[in-house]
Amino acid sequence: MNIDIQLQLPESIFSTLHKGKDEIATLLKLCTAVKLYELQQLSQERAAELADMTRTEFLLALRDFKISPYQYSFDDAKQEVKAIIGR
């Protein structure tokens, strides 16, 4: 089930981006999904769902936004390396 949300945007956004209403809506959903994924508030699966994309399409979009699909902190990576080498 989807829930509709209404946004009021300045008209100048449409002319600046040279995009129509539907294109702006798609862009806003994608940008929101990417940012929430980057902030680790959504999984790849849920972010892809928000963006109306497959997971593969979302991973390609992350590349375009220069966002890593791997959400590890340095400490996470360190712990994983320790677990692998057994120390």
C-alpha positions in Angstrom: 0.0 0.0 0.0 1.2 3.5 -0.8 0.5 6.7 1.0 0.4 9.9 -1.0 2.3 13.0 0.2 1.8 16.4 -1.1 4.7 18.9 -1.4 4.8 22.5 -2.4 7.8 23.4 -4.4 8.8 26.8 -5.9 8.1 27.0 -9.6 11.7 28.0 -10.2 12.8 24.5 -9.3 11.1 23.1 -12.4 12.6 25.7 -14.7 16.0 25.4 -13.1 16.1 21.6 -13.5 14.2 21.6 -16.8 12.0 18.8 -15.6 8.3 18.3 -15.3 6.2 17.3 -12.2 6.6 13.6 -12.6 10.3 13.8 -13.3 10.8 16.0 -10.1 8.7 13.5 -8.1 10.9 10.6 -9.3 14.1 12.6 -8.6 12.9 13.5 -5.1 12.1 9.9 -4.3 15.5 8.7 -5.5 17.4 11.4 -3.6 15.5 10.7 -0.5 16.1 6.9 -0.8 19.9 7.5 -1.5 20.3 9.8 1.5 18.3 7.6 3.9 20.4 4.6 2.8 23.6 6.7 3.2 22.5 7.6 6.8 21.8 3.8 7.4 18.2 4.5 8.1 17.0 2.3 5.2 18.4 -1.0 3.8 19.2 -1.3 0.1 16.0 -3.3 -0.4 13.8 -0.6 1.3 15.6 2.3 -0.4 15.1 0.6 -3.8 11.5 0.2 -3.0 11.2 3.9 -2.0 12.8 4.9 -5.3 10.6 2.5 -7.3 13.6 0.6 -8.5 15.0 -2.9 -8.4 17.9 -3.4 -6.1 20.3 -3.6 -9.0 19.0 -0.3 -10.4 19.4 1.2 -6.9 23.0 0.0 -6.7 23.7 1.6 -10.0 22.1 4.8 -8.8 24.3 4.8 -5.7 27.3 4.6 -8.1 26.0 7.7 -9.9 25.7 9.5 -6.6 29.2 8.3 -5.6 27.8 6.5 -2.5 29.3 3.2 -1.5 26.9 0.3 -1.4 29.0 -1.0 1.5 27.9 0.6 4.8 30.7 -0.3 7.1 32.3 1.9 9.6 36.0 1.6 10.2 35.3 -0.2 13.4 33.0 -2.6 11.6 35.7 -3.4 9.1 38.3 -3.8 11.8 36.1 -6.3 13.6 35.4 -8.2 10.5 39.1 -8.5 9.7 39.8 -9.7 13.2 37.1 -12.3 12.9 38.6 -13.5 9.5 42.2 -13.8 10.8 41.1 -15.1 14.2 42.5 -12.5 16.5 
